């Protein structure tokens, strides 16, 4: 008698119809899109939440001339947004637009504050390189505009030269100040012509034509002048032996310099 061969193996599951798979994919896409819209709405609400409205600004650093009233009038109107949406770069520019502020660092402090660190300009010279005289030079050699009435030092040297030469001129002024120190003379005005020629006016009124050349060459001529000036003026001492007042000196000569002294009838004297 024949027996049937029973197959105990399970049948393979049948694939879902194409239309059902398409419906499932569409449903997943709709859920994903809804989730994204909900997330975007949540973020938008979060950005506008009163909790994150900027409540205070903490100031630190140099505040000698940057008072609160000036900062409030010049910087705060340019700040827009809350803790999340405020553009820090624009915030930095807003504070740096305030007179006397050289650099500003702006940071967020959770959840609704700003921390601002200021560096002020340190004026070391006046600048008269153009028609606008309300300009100063800081210790980095940068020209900036500020109220000259805020400057406490009345003995700042005046630098006058082509645009972009302020750093070069400040460096030269500092070197010349050291070279002229043995004369107990202070530079009142230092000029640099468009052709690169230097001229200095001392606090006593004497004019020094320093000439052209590298900084080292100008300083070398100045040091030679200071070193030998006493010897040169002794030739024209007054009857009582008093030294003559220096009115002008021309240091442009390679082998010496020309002098103009008060009370000397000769127009100039040259030391070689």
C-alpha positions as CSV (number, residue, x, y, z in Angstrom):
1,X,0.0,0.0,0.0
2,X,1.5,3.4,-1.0
3,X,2.2,5.9,1.6
4,X,2.3,9.7,1.2
5,X,5.5,11.7,1.8
6,X,4.6,14.4,4.2
7,X,6.7,17.6,4.0
8,X,7.1,19.1,7.4
9,X,8.9,22.2,6.2
10,X,7.1,25.6,6.4
11,X,6.1,27.5,3.4
12,X,8.0,30.7,2.6
13,X,6.1,33.9,3.5
14,X,4.6,35.7,0.5
15,X,5.7,39.3,-0.3
16,X,3.3,42.1,0.3
17,X,1.6,43.5,-2.8
18,X,3.2,46.5,-4.4
19,X,0.4,48.9,-3.5
20,X,0.6,48.0,0.2
21,X,4.4,48.7,0.2
22,X,3.9,52.0,-1.5
23,X,1.2,53.0,1.1
24,X,3.6,52.1,4.0
25,X,6.4,54.1,2.4
26,X,4.1,57.1,2.0
27,X,2.9,56.8,5.6
28,X,6.5,56.8,6.8
29,X,7.4,59.8,4.7
30,X,4.3,61.7,6.0
31,X,5.3,60.9,9.6
32,X,8.9,62.0,9.0
33,X,7.7,65.2,7.4
34,X,5.3,65.9,10.3
35,X,8.2,65.3,12.7
36,X,10.4,67.7,10.9
37,X,7.7,70.4,10.8
38,X,7.1,69.8,14.6
39,X,10.8,70.1,15.3
40,X,11.1,73.3,13.2
41,X,8.1,74.8,15.0
42,X,9.6,73.9,18.4
43,X,12.9,75.5,17.5
44,X,11.1,78.6,16.3
45,X,9.1,78.8,19.5
46,X,12.3,78.2,21.5
47,X,14.1,81.1,19.7
48,X,11.2,83.4,20.5
49,X,10.7,82.3,24.1
50,X,10.9,85.1,26.6
51,X,13.3,83.0,28.7
52,X,16.0,83.7,26.1
53,X,15.4,87.4,25.6
54,X,18.7,89.2,26.5
55,X,18.3,90.6,30.0
56,X,21.8,92.0,30.8
57,X,25.2,92.7,29.5
58,X,28.3,92.3,31.7
59,X,31.2,94.6,30.8
60,X,34.8,93.9,31.6
61,X,38.2,95.0,30.6
62,X,39.3,98.6,29.9
63,X,36.5,101.0,30.9
64,X,38.4,104.2,31.6
65,X,36.7,106.2,28.8
66,X,34.0,103.8,27.7
67,X,31.3,104.8,30.2
68,X,27.9,103.1,30.3
69,X,26.0,106.1,28.8
70,X,28.3,106.1,25.7
71,X,28.0,102.3,25.2
72,X,24.2,102.5,25.6
73,X,23.9,105.2,23.1
74,X,26.3,103.8,20.4
75,X,26.3,100.0,20.8
76,X,23.0,98.8,22.2
77,X,20.7,100.1,19.4
78,X,22.7,97.9,17.0
79,X,22.1,94.7,18.9
80,X,19.2,92.6,17.5
81,X,18.0,89.1,18.5
82,X,18.0,87.0,21.6
83,X,20.4,84.6,23.2
84,X,20.3,82.2,20.1
85,X,19.7,84.6,17.2
86,X,22.1,87.5,18.1
87,X,24.9,87.7,15.5
88,X,28.1,87.9,17.7
89,X,30.1,89.4,14.8
90,X,27.7,92.2,14.5
91,X,27.7,92.6,18.2
92,X,31.5,92.9,18.2
93,X,31.3,95.5,15.5
94,X,28.7,97.5,17.4
95,X,30.9,97.8,20.5
96,X,34.0,98.6,18.4
97,X,32.1,101.5,16.8
98,X,32.2,103.2,20.2
99,X,34.9,105.9,20.5
100,X,38.0,104.8,22.3
101,X,37.1,101.1,21.9
102,X,39.8,99.3,20.0
103,X,38.7,95.7,20.3
104,X,35.6,93.9,21.8
105,X,35.0,90.2,22.5
106,X,31.3,89.3,22.8
107,X,30.2,86.0,24.4
108,X,26.9,84.4,25.2
109,X,26.2,83.5,28.9
110,X,23.4,81.0,29.4
111,X,20.5,81.6,29.3
112,X,20.0,85.3,28.6
113,X,23.1,87.3,29.1
114,X,26.0,88.7,27.1
115,X,29.6,89.1,28.4
116,X,31.6,91.8,26.7
117,X,35.3,92.4,27.2
118,X,36.7,95.7,25.9
119,X,40.2,96.9,25.1
120,X,40.5,100.6,24.8
121,X,42.9,102.7,22.6
122,X,45.9,104.0,24.5
123,X,46.7,107.4,22.8
124,X,50.4,108.0,22.4
125,X,50.4,110.7,19.7
126,X,48.2,113.1,17.7
127,X,47.7,112.5,14.0
128,X,47.5,115.3,11.5
129,X,47.8,113.4,8.3
130,X,44.6,114.8,6.8
131,X,42.1,117.7,7.2
132,X,40.4,115.9,10.1
133,X,42.4,116.8,13.2
134,X,40.4,114.8,15.7
135,X,42.6,111.8,15.3
136,X,45.0,110.0,17.5
137,X,47.6,107.2,17.3
138,X,47.5,104.4,19.8
139,X,50.5,102.4,21.1
140,X,50.1,99.9,18.2
141,X,50.6,102.6,15.7
142,X,46.9,102.6,14.6
143,X,45.1,105.9,13.8
144,X,41.7,106.3,15.5
145,X,39.2,109.1,15.9
146,X,38.1,110.4,19.3
147,X,37.4,113.5,21.2
148,X,40.7,115.2,21.9
149,X,39.2,116.7,25.0
150,X,39.3,113.3,26.6
151,X,43.1,113.2,26.3
152,X,44.7,114.0,29.6
153,X,48.3,114.1,28.3
154,X,49.0,117.6,26.9
155,X,52.5,116.7,25.7
156,X,51.6,114.2,23.0
157,X,53.9,114.3,20.0
158,X,52.2,115.3,16.7
159,X,52.8,112.9,13.8
160,X,52.1,114.2,10.2
161,X,52.7,111.9,7.3
162,X,51.1,110.0,4.4
163,X,48.1,107.8,4.9
164,X,49.2,104.4,6.2
165,X,52.5,105.6,7.7
166,X,51.4,106.0,11.3
167,X,53.0,102.8,12.6
168,X,56.3,103.6,10.8
169,X,56.3,107.1,12.2
170,X,55.6,106.0,15.7
171,X,58.5,103.6,15.6
172,X,60.8,106.4,14.3
173,X,59.6,108.8,16.9
174,X,60.4,106.4,19.7
175,X,63.9,105.8,18.3
176,X,64.5,109.5,17.8
177,X,63.3,110.2,21.4
178,X,66.0,107.9,22.7
179,X,68.7,109.4,20.4
180,X,67.8,113.0,21.5
181,X,67.6,112.2,25.2
182,X,71.1,113.4,26.0
183,X,70.0,116.9,24.8
184,X,67.1,116.9,27.2
185,X,65.0,117.7,24.1
186,X,61.5,116.4,23.3
187,X,60.0,116.0,19.9
188,X,57.0,118.2,19.5
189,X,56.2,117.4,15.8
190,X,57.5,114.7,13.5
191,X,56.8,114.9,9.8
192,X,57.4,112.5,7.0
193,X,57.0,113.8,3.4
194,X,55.5,111.9,0.5
195,X,59.1,111.5,-0.8
196,X,60.3,109.9,2.5
197,X,62.1,112.9,4.0
198,X,62.0,113.3,7.8
199,X,61.7,116.6,9.7
200,X,61.4,117.1,13.5
201,X,60.4,120.2,15.5
202,X,61.7,120.1,19.1
203,X,59.8,121.5,22.1
204,X,62.2,124.4,22.3
205,X,61.3,125.4,18.8
206,X,64.3,124.1,16.9
207,X,63.8,122.5,13.5
208,X,65.8,119.4,12.5
209,X,66.0,118.4,8.9
210,X,66.7,114.7,9.2
211,X,66.6,113.8,5.5
212,X,65.9,110.6,3.7
213,X,67.2,107.0,4.1
214,X,66.5,104.0,6.2
215,X,65.6,104.3,9.8
216,X,69.1,103.2,10.8
217,X,70.7,105.9,8.6
218,X,68.5,108.6,10.0
219,X,69.2,107.5,13.6
220,X,72.9,107.3,12.9
221,X,73.0,110.9,11.7
222,X,70.9,112.1,14.7
223,X,73.2,110.3,17.2
224,X,76.3,111.9,15.5
225,X,74.6,115.3,15.7
226,X,73.8,114.9,19.4
227,X,77.2,113.6,20.2
228,X,79.1,116.5,18.6
229,X,76.6,119.4,19.1
230,X,78.3,120.7,22.2
231,X,81.7,120.9,20.4
232,X,80.1,122.7,17.5
233,X,78.3,125.3,19.5
234,X,81.4,126.2,21.6
235,X,82.8,127.9,18.5
236,X,80.0,130.5,18.7
237,X,79.5,130.9,22.5
238,X,78.3,134.3,23.7
239,X,80.7,136.8,25.2
240,X,79.8,135.6,28.7
241,X,80.5,132.0,27.7
242,X,76.8,131.0,27.5
243,X,75.8,128.5,24.8
244,X,73.8,129.7,21.9
245,X,70.2,128.6,21.4
246,X,69.7,126.1,18.6
247,X,67.3,127.4,16.0
248,X,67.7,124.8,13.3
249,X,70.0,122.0,12.1
250,X,70.3,120.3,8.7
251,X,71.4,116.7,9.1
252,X,70.9,115.8,5.4
253,X,74.7,116.1,4.6
254,X,76.6,112.8,4.5
255,X,79.8,114.2,6.1
256,X,78.4,116.7,8.6
257,X,75.5,119.0,9.4
258,X,74.6,122.7,9.2
259,X,73.6,124.8,12.3
260,X,71.6,127.9,12.8
261,X,72.1,129.5,16.2
262,X,70.5,132.5,17.9
263,X,72.7,135.5,17.9
264,X,75.2,134.2,15.3
265,X,75.4,136.5,12.2
266,X,76.6,133.7,10.0
267,X,73.7,131.9,8.3
268,X,75.1,128.5,9.0
269,X,78.0,126.6,10.3
270,X,79.0,123.1,9.2
271,X,80.9,120.5,11.2
272,X,82.9,117.9,9.4
